[in-house]
Amino acid sequence: MKRAAISSYFHRFHYLYHHPLPCFIPTRSSPANFSSSSSTSTRPFPDYSPKKPSIADADLVRHVSTTIKRRRSEPLRRVLKPYESKFKPEHLIWVLMNIKNDYELVLDFFSWARSRRDSTLEAFCIVVHIAVASKDLKMAQRLVFEFWAKPRLDAGNLFAHFTERLIYTYKDWGAHPLVFDVVFQVLVEAGLLLEAEKLFHKLLSYGVVVSVDSCNLLLTRLYGNFEGIKMAIRVFKEYPEVGVCWNTMSYNIVLHSLCQLGKVKEAHSLLIQMEFRGNVPDVVSYSVIISGYCQIGQLEKVLKLMEELQRKGLKPNEYVYNNIIGLLCKTGEVAEAEQVLREMTKHGVFPDNVIYTTLISSFCKSGNVSAAYKLFDEMRRKKIVPDFVTYTSMIHGLCKTGKMVEAHEMFSEMFVKGLEPDEVTYTALIDGNCKAGEMKEAFSLHNQMVQKGLTPNVVTYTALVDGLCKHGEVDLANELLHEMSGKGLQPNVCTYNTIINGLCKIGNIVQAVKLMEEMDLARFYPDTITYTTLMDAYSKMGEMAKAHELLRIMLDKGLQPTIVTFNVLMNGFCMSGMLEDGERLIKWMLDKGIMPNATTFNSLMKQYCIRNNMRATTEIYKGMHAQGMMPDSNTYNILIKGHCKARNMKEAWFLHKEMVEKGFSLTAASYNALIKGFYKRKKFVEARKLFEEMRAQGLVAEKEIYDIFVDVNYEEGNWEITLELCDEAIEKCLVKKT
């Protein structure tokens, strides 16, 4: 037990003494009556009958007592020097009987006696009683704490003797029931919970129930682990039977314990019962249940509890708002989480660094770095200091969106502010540089972190390996993999997948397959990504039989293919001209309850459009709708180009209108197809309108289209527009091309 913890206990005992406690009504004349559990089954405290001193002992005790009472400012060690050799432990109690009304003298004399030899347990208990009776709870607590904190103490054997002496000396040496709270709380704080429970039940036989505050301390200490939480709930159920009157704090502790066990519904039920049992829930009661529901993602319950809390005139605290913001961020509702931030500020509850960092991190993860930046600036304006976690979140978000200049600026700012980046910060920046192709900078950062005594982890190496693979430096990536293993770091599935992807991109599928076999031997079993990567490589090479075989192996191993896996296969079938196999794949997916997405259908429709088979394309499009799958921007662009090529301009124009209404945008290729289609059908108004719309959106038309509208405007005498289009065509079609 750390001595530094003592001072925090003293405040609690000071509070106990100066505030009346429920079920704790001490009386000096009849100690058995305070908080009595059952008057019929209690017994009185024993009378104190110490051993009588001999004539010689009585004479020595009288001389010592007179000497220390008469001494002025002289230290005891000096005035008692003549008696040291004759003074025995049993003399201590007899002297205490003579000086017990002078509390300061009792402490000084006890200190002197203990400095020469250990006092008896009886004398120790007497001094504790005197301290409590003198309202010095801090001293009483310190004495008991030091006793139970002795090293190599056999608490089990000593406890019975200690309790017996404490009870034996109670009646004549203070008879103040707070002494039992002092001892009970020290036992709890010292972790002697079994002994604390034994004391509780021992005192019941004397009609004494320790205070509810002491019982609350026991409940608090118990919920440190799973078994302790279960014991706390048992104590909460059993203690009222013997006279403990639980208060709101008691309920709050048990509510927290139930939530810790994942029994949030039971905790909520107990919250409702509180009022019926005469305890009014406070903001802490509600915040505990709100936190519990936040942990299991029950947002509706959280919002209802918030309404109930405010209806009762309670003000949500920072803890409540923090949990709600955390839940919303976890479920991806970051904008709503920011609204909660605004609401808490409006209600006078000011967010701290943790709340801001939670929001910043979530905005960065969702790719909304501008929103994260605004919150970061707001923090600094409000003098809320961002810590290294806040900076790391910002750096990660900036790297994720490719804003490497800003990420490096933020990294440099950390050092200026005296913050030390950790492995996570460096890894985020290394990964960002690798993705941006800045491999020299990435390795420079790697070296810097090593020089600072930080150890690159598997994620750091995987980022570097990924960067090298994307640059075709697969051999270097393999060397790095061996270096990593040499440092005792085991590559994970992600690391292997990165190198396999790199090998596939440079066309070295043989080596990629070999590496996958090595994964099996190293017990890093290939996952869905591994198989999908290899299937993609085989599909692009037109080796669909091998790709299909990998799918079969995947399924045999119990791995679940993702929609990406099926889209890779679909793309392969389409690129190989195996459109019927592609249609069969969609049918097989639907039969198995696997829903294709828009990309799956798009691949097939694109190939039928290229073949100018718009009937088959339309059938697939209808089938897509029948399955409840909504077309995306790519779907519309594929269909528009296909219908324009087949001269179905009416259908193409209808699809154009529909996609614009849905908020999708045409690609430059779709605009070119529509403009040329309308021009050939002599629909000049529609063609010109689309051309102007295309220019307004900053898209570049084909040279052929510029030629058409240069001629049209020249013939109409629009010299200014003609020259403008000529300059634009030269700049965008000729200069940029060269």
Buried (B, 14 or more C-beta within 10 A) or exposed (E): EEEEEBEEBBEBBBEBBEEEBBBBEBEEEEBBBBBBBEEEEBEEBBEBEBEEBEEEBEEBBBBBBEBBEEBEEEEBEEBBEEBEEEBEBBBBBBBBBBBBEBBEBBBBBBEBBBEEEEBEBBBBBBBBBBBBBBBBBBBBBBBBBEBBBEEEBEBEEBBEEBBBBBBBBBBBBBBBBBBBBBBBBBBBBBBBBEBBBBBBEBBBEBBBBBBBBBBBBBBBBBBEEEEBBBBBBEBBEEBBEBBBBBBBBBBBBBBBBBBBBEBBBBBBEBBEEBEEEEBEBBBBBBBBBBBBBBBEEBBEBBEEBBEBBEEEEBEBBBBBBBBBBBBBBBEEBBEBBBEBBEEBEEEEBEBEBBBBBBBBBBBBBBEBBEBBBBBBEBBEEEEBEBBBBBBBBBBBBBBBBEBBEBBBEBBEBBEEEEBEBBBBBBBBBBBBBBBBEBBEBBBEBBEBBEEEEBEBBBBBBBBBBBBBBBBEBBEBBBEBBEEBBEEEBEBBBBBBBBBBBBBBBEEBBEBBBEBBEEBEEEEBEBBBBBBBBBBBBBBBBBBBEBBBEBBEEBEEEEBEBEBBBBBBBBBBBBBBEBBEBBBEBBEEBEEEEBEBBBBBBBBBBBBBBBEEBBEBBBBBBEBBEEEEBEBBBBBBBBBBBBBBBBEBBEBBBEBBEEBEEEEBEBBBBBBBBBBBBBBEEEBEEBBBEBBEBBBEEEBBBBBEBBBBBBEBBBEEEBEEBBEEBBEBBEEBBEEEEE
